[in-house]
Amino acid sequence: MARVFITGSADGLGRMAAQLLGEQGHTVVLHARSKERAKEARAAMPTAETVVIGDLSSIRQTLHVAEQVNALAGFDAVIHNAGVGYKHPQRIATEDGLPREFAVNTLAPYILTALIHRPKRLIYLSSGLHQGGDPSLKDLAWEHRPWRGTQAYSDSKLHDVLLAFAVARRWPAVLSNAVEPGWVATKMGGPAATDDLDSGHRTQVWLAVGEDPAAKVTGEYFYHMRPRKPHPATRDVETQERLLEACEGFTGIELA
Ligand SMILES: NC(=O)c1ccc[n+]([C@@H]2O[C@H](COP(=O)([O-])OP(=O)(O)OC[C@H]3O[C@@H](n4cnc5c(N)ncnc54)[C@H](OP(=O)(O)O)[C@@H]3O)[C@@H](O)[C@H]2O)c1
């Protein structure tokens, strides 16, 4: 049985993945942004080992999340699931002065990847919208562009695939993949979502613990347990490296 850490598991696909892993007999460590949300996450899944707390929009709190995870014994898999949505009408600045989408969706998984002791498998939640992301990686903090919430989200989801593939290339002993869960009716997806909610969390669980050879691959992008073609720029090593350099620049943390 495996031990899995899931970011953003107080709600939505993270919580669904946690519950499915628990039903399968795996050990799950949850994560929530605050003590209050941690209580709610715990109430939804009393069998979880514990709940790690920290707001991933804050670099300082994200560092503390990594410390809490490393204080627990090693993990077989980490699912980088926490994310913020795709149509905020304004640039909401975090305590670090960064747009929330970039902080939570890009920098937090980067920081946690760099600092958490390497698990055997890493899964990054991306989105079909990553196909519209900007591979130039210009103005990552949205200081010069007029704000466009959907573009900021799409950019961040492109970053998640770049990060997954960069890690797959740099750390050959770790299986690192990205997932597109489909447009599903969570808090983020909203009630109009058209994809099957029950399929939205299964691929990340399969990649985290599955013994199927098709799940034990690295550097792939999946939709509903099948490989899907990601944006071609995600395969470009120079673009991957530029993203890592930029994330190091924003955080001072190296992904060694
Ligand atoms: N739903 C879709 O249609 C869809 C489509 C493509 C990709 N995805 C991706 O799938 C992942 C999960 O999305 P979802 O649909 O399950 O969304 P959701 O229902 O809104 O859940 C997101 C989770 O992330 C947590 N989170 C957000 N900001 C955080 C922060 N600053 N610090 C700590 N935790 C934070 C949320 O905590 P709270 O509950 O406390 O807010 C929640 O637990 C995301 O990465 C998303 O981009 C979703």
Ligand as a Chemical Component Dictionary entry (heavy atoms), coordinates in Angstrom:
data_LIG
# 
_chem_comp.id                   LIG 
_chem_comp.type                 NON-POLYMER 
_chem_comp.pdbx_formal_charge   0 
_chem_comp.three_letter_code    LIG 
# 
loop_
_chem_comp_atom.comp_id 
_chem_comp_atom.atom_id 
_chem_comp_atom.alt_atom_id 
_chem_comp_atom.type_symbol 
_chem_comp_atom.charge 
_chem_comp_atom.model_Cartn_x 
_chem_comp_atom.model_Cartn_y 
_chem_comp_atom.model_Cartn_z 
_chem_comp_atom.pdbx_ordinal 
LIG N1  N1  N 0  -12.656 21.441 -12.388 1  
LIG C1  C1  C 0  -12.226 21.508 -13.645 2  
LIG O1  O1  O 0  -13.021 21.572 -14.589 3  
LIG C2  C2  C 0  -10.744 21.457 -13.938 4  
LIG C3  C3  C 0  -10.364 21.398 -15.279 5  
LIG C4  C4  C 0  -9.018  21.353 -15.602 6  
LIG C5  C5  C 0  -8.086  21.342 -14.580 7  
LIG N2  N2  N 1  -8.476  21.387 -13.277 8  
LIG C6  C6  C 0  -7.429  21.406 -12.254 9  
LIG O2  O2  O 0  -7.700  20.431 -11.274 10 
LIG C7  C7  C 0  -7.176  20.864 -10.006 11 
LIG C8  C8  C 0  -8.244  20.733 -8.945  12 
LIG O3  O3  O 0  -9.304  21.598 -9.294  13 
LIG P1  P1  P 0  -10.792 21.439 -8.731  14 
LIG O4  O4  O 0  -11.682 21.478 -9.894  15 
LIG O5  O5  O -1 -10.874 20.326 -7.771  16 
LIG O6  O6  O 0  -10.934 22.844 -7.983  17 
LIG P2  P2  P 0  -11.602 23.217 -6.579  18 
LIG O7  O7  O 0  -12.807 22.407 -6.355  19 
LIG O8  O8  O 0  -11.710 24.696 -6.595  20 
LIG O9  O9  O 0  -10.496 22.743 -5.533  21 
LIG C9  C9  C 0  -9.233  23.351 -5.514  22 
LIG C10 C10 C 0  -8.513  22.950 -4.265  23 
LIG O10 O10 O 0  -7.296  23.723 -4.183  24 
LIG C11 C11 C 0  -7.279  24.397 -2.935  25 
LIG N3  N3  N 0  -6.583  25.683 -3.014  26 
LIG C12 C12 C 0  -6.839  26.695 -3.863  27 
LIG N4  N4  N 0  -6.045  27.741 -3.573  28 
LIG C13 C13 C 0  -5.288  27.377 -2.526  29 
LIG C14 C14 C 0  -4.302  28.033 -1.757  30 
LIG N5  N5  N 0  -3.941  29.290 -2.015  31 
LIG N6  N6  N 0  -3.707  27.374 -0.749  32 
LIG C15 C15 C 0  -4.087  26.115 -0.462  33 
LIG N7  N7  N 0  -5.034  25.422 -1.138  34 
LIG C16 C16 C 0  -5.628  26.074 -2.154  35 
LIG C17 C17 C 0  -8.744  24.616 -2.595  36 
LIG O11 O11 O 0  -8.894  24.952 -1.237  37 
LIG P3  P3  P 0  -10.285 25.628 -0.743  38 
LIG O12 O12 O 0  -11.319 24.578 -0.904  39 
LIG O13 O13 O 0  -10.012 26.012 0.666   40 
LIG O14 O14 O 0  -10.512 26.794 -1.660  41 
LIG C18 C18 C 0  -9.317  23.268 -3.005  42 
LIG O15 O15 O 0  -9.081  22.308 -2.018  43 
LIG C19 C19 C 0  -6.676  22.290 -10.214 44 
LIG O16 O16 O 0  -5.283  22.300 -10.336 45 
LIG C20 C20 C 0  -7.336  22.715 -11.501 46 
LIG O17 O17 O 0  -6.568  23.684 -12.195 47 
LIG C21 C21 C 0  -9.784  21.453 -12.933 48 
# 
loop_
_chem_comp_bond.comp_id 
_chem_comp_bond.atom_id_1 
_chem_comp_bond.atom_id_2 
_chem_comp_bond.value_order 
_chem_comp_bond.pdbx_ordinal 
LIG N1  C1  SING 1  
LIG C1  O1  DOUB 2  
LIG C1  C2  SING 3  
LIG C2  C3  SING 4  
LIG C2  C21 DOUB 5  
LIG C3  C4  DOUB 6  
LIG C4  C5  SING 7  
LIG C5  N2  DOUB 8  
LIG N2  C6  SING 9  
LIG N2  C21 SING 10 
LIG C6  O2  SING 11 
LIG C6  C20 SING 12 
LIG O2  C7  SING 13 
LIG C7  C8  SING 14 
LIG C7  C19 SING 15 
LIG C8  O3  SING 16 
LIG O3  P1  SING 17 
LIG P1  O4  DOUB 18 
LIG P1  O5  SING 19 
LIG P1  O6  SING 20 
LIG O6  P2  SING 21 
LIG P2  O7  DOUB 22 
LIG P2  O8  SING 23 
LIG P2  O9  SING 24 
LIG O9  C9  SING 25 
LIG C9  C10 SING 26 
LIG C10 O10 SING 27 
LIG C10 C18 SING 28 
LIG O10 C11 SING 29 
LIG C11 N3  SING 30 
LIG C11 C17 SING 31 
LIG N3  C12 SING 32 
LIG N3  C16 SING 33 
LIG C12 N4  DOUB 34 
LIG N4  C13 SING 35 
LIG C13 C14 SING 36 
LIG C13 C16 DOUB 37 
LIG C14 N5  SING 38 
LIG C14 N6  DOUB 39 
LIG N6  C15 SING 40 
LIG C15 N7  DOUB 41 
LIG N7  C16 SING 42 
LIG C17 O11 SING 43 
LIG C17 C18 SING 44 
LIG O11 P3  SING 45 
LIG P3  O12 DOUB 46 
LIG P3  O13 SING 47 
LIG P3  O14 SING 48 
LIG C18 O15 SING 49 
LIG C19 O16 SING 50 
LIG C19 C20 SING 51 
LIG C20 O17 SING 52 
# 
